[in-house]
Amino acid sequence: MKILDVVCSKGRTGFYFDDQRAIKKGAAHDGVFYQGEPVTEGFTSVRMPGESISVQIILEDGQVAFGDCAAVQYSGAGGRDPLFLAKDFIPVIDQYIKPMLVGREADNFRQLAAEMEAIQVEGKRLHTAIRYGVSQAILDAVAKAKHKMMCEVVAEEYGCEVSDKPIDIFTQSGDDRYDNSDKMIIKQAQVLPHALINNVQTKLGPQGELLEKYVAWLRDRILNNRADENYKPIFHIDVYGTIGAAFGNTNFKAMADYLEKLAETAKPFHLRIEGPMDCDTDRETQMLALKGLTEEIDRRGIDVELVADEWCNTLEDVKYFTDNHAGHMVQIKTPDLGGVNNTIEAVLYCKEHGMGAYQGGTCNETDRSAQVCTQCAMATQPAQILAKPGMGVDEGYMIVYNEMQRVLALRAAKKACGCK
């Protein structure tokens, strides 16, 4: 099935671009706005509307496959690619991607994605967001050409097996960590609440007391309001390096002491802490700090899992943190890895090497990128998948949950009728 054309259109995402460096320097919330001057290149304000590019591949039989290019909320921070604006990058897709795809057979996702990933402009790879969206469209095109689901194409090409049950969904609250947690409890999300603990003074507390108070509230809120006493979600809280900022990035004993107390507070629920420290300098420094804290946690048998995030942006980074046992789980932040082929390989690598695989992403994506990521997850079976886009809980959870249920229902129906 030949590719006839590649068509791009500008789109919006489910959230915003935020200048993380400006926020860490004290840019204050004012309603939905942030006050203050941006400090990261490309930003014209601390918070900007998220943009995407929808890439549509027209096949010779008239079918249209598509994916969405999108970048993370905190673009330009932690070693990531710069701010992604549609006006700057649609011409790049037209100039470099379109000629590579038009006239080609949509018969092998892995090969086409690898060729696309290898394209360089002035010695540099294409922006991660471009590779992300184009690879989604290629996967959809191959699936449509073969009359299969995307998850089935992934399983066929990577030697894995499509799950016969849903993957755990992780929901994120944003700053509305109380009302949004109620939504998660009602929906019985398996992993919650993210919580956005990105400031020591106002969210963590100088000695961690504000987060401890929140964890106690969340524990009691679930115990007092769950519809099913067997509902026992995992607490996964992203602290954006604030624990290291409060106690010292390499003060492993002090951080472990605090995490032990936090884990006790969370009981009977299991606790995961994402990004306990954020070493702004480089990847190795971040890895060594996280590795040191992981070893302290494990040596003392503290019931908490650490999740790698900052400076763990690419497939190579995921392998690096995994090989060095820096953390118990890695967030595979899908837009940062470029093509979804890299997400697939990252999940499989983590599973093969004893690292928890969290197929994440960002609130600043689209419904389409969430659907394609869900299809990939059903084939690779990570420990959990992020509900995305947005910070409203209901919308992102609906998109991911419904896509998984469609896969399960269609697979069951095809099996019942003997279809391949």
Secondary structure, 3 states (H helix, E strand, C coil): CEEEEEEEEEEEEEEEEECHHHHHCCCEEECCEEECCCCCCCCCCCEEEEEEEEEEEEECCCCEEEEEECCCCCCCCCCCCCCCCHHHHHHHHHHHHHHHHCCCECCCHHHHHHHHHHCEECCEECCHHHHHHHHHHHHHHHHHHHCCCHHHHHHHHHCCCCCCCCCEEECCCCCCCCHHHHHHHHHCCCEEEECCCCCHHHHHCCCCHHHHHHHHHHHHHHHHHCCCCCCCCEEEEECCCHHHHHHCCCCHHHHHHHHHHHHHHHCCCCEEEECCCCCCCCHHHHHHHHHHHHHHHHHHCCCEEEEECCCCCCHHHHHHHHHCCCCCEEEECHHHHCCHHHHHHHHHHHHHCCCEEEECCCCCCCHHHHHHHHHHHHHHCCCEEECCCCCCCHHHHHHHHHHHHHHHHHHHHHHHCCCC
